[in-house]
């Protein structure tokens, strides 16, 4: 079974916006990453679709989400070392879990891709590594407030900006970030495979993160 | 709880990416449960995972994949899960939810084993690539002097300890590297309870712990 993604899924954790004012604040606190609030809407349809699944059990919206995410999840799992048949099976399982857990999705706390990434990651740990995935305790601070649309909008804009910054990294830095997230290899396994010293790999990842922070500021 | 010692960016990213050993995941999840700052930073690294997923070259799914998924959803019961699965932590509890789930309860159900000098430990089940254990250090007592071959994470749950590096109080986490040689001493006052994970056996500098090490699996 999939271990929950407690840090992202608990609607009670909306209270956390008081301390978690979106990605920008998080990054600012993380060694001075900073992001400006962005206005206007560019990429809002995925979270919108997920909300239609959450609030209306909308099968058409789910089918569109499936068309977008299922191939990506399958590709992601194959990069993680899964054979095609297993990747297909797990991708279906992840999308079914997206339907089941849509009620826990909060667009002010995570973009659609981020939320689905955490589900796919946990399922990968469970299916490929046969391990449990301990998740942080949910933060329950009281009854649910009005949905915070401004925070949700800001988070989407920032997520898009982060994706652009990732695409703009030098290839030798970007590839290491991607490999880490694919769970393809641990740092020391990447070192053994590429012949790069472990220190070089760590410092390239650090450079990549520094650069992302600068891009977001 | 005022936390002075936080998780490193490297550990938060590795946790978000899902590439840490299970033992480290448990310590990171425990710290994040206690630390709003690290929880917010973790959100940023999970967003980076979302960006990676958006950009991954897609692999075509099989014909009928959506229909198979809808069938799976029907089989599982179509109603979405709406309630958070976790029970709230009792006000009197010491352990955050992820740790409680590994222990099977709070501090009162821990099966401590003596390590000598009043220090006790309880090894928790996890995958074999790293070890995680609870440590109970009576106020004023010391854990034997040791270095590490890999990384050691020590999360303070109650009380405080000092070592060569600094003071670590409730909520603090110490990230000790290969070079660290330290002798944690619990402060006077409350007994110190920590959750510690290592990805390589500890290296003790005196003879006795070296002999007993295989038995204690530390």
Interface residues (C-beta under 8 A of the other chain):
Chain A: X4 X6 X7 X8 X9 X10 X11 X12 X16 X19 X20 X23 X25 X26 X27 X29 X30 X31 X33 X53 X54 X57 X59 X63 X66 X67 X69 X70 X71 X72 X73 X74 X75 X76 X78 X79 X84 X87 X88 X91 X92 X93 X95 X96 X99 X100 X101 X102 X103 X104 X109 X110 X111 X112 X113 X114 X115 X116 X117 X118 X120 X121 X122 X124 X125 X129 X131 X132 X133 X134 X135 X136 X137 X138 X139 X140 X158 X159 X162 X163 X166 X167 X177 X178 X180 X181 X182 X183 X186 X202 X205 X206 X209 X212
Chain B: X9 X10 X12 X13 X14 X16 X17 X18 X19 X22 X25 X26 X29 X30 X32 X33 X36 X37 X39 X40 X41 X42 X43 X44 X46 X47 X48 X49 X50 X51 X52 X53 X54 X55 X56 X57 X58 X59 X60 X61 X62 X65 X66 X68 X69 X70 X72 X73 X76 X78 X80 X81 X82 X84 X85 X86 X88 X89 X96 X97 X98 X99 X101 X102 X127
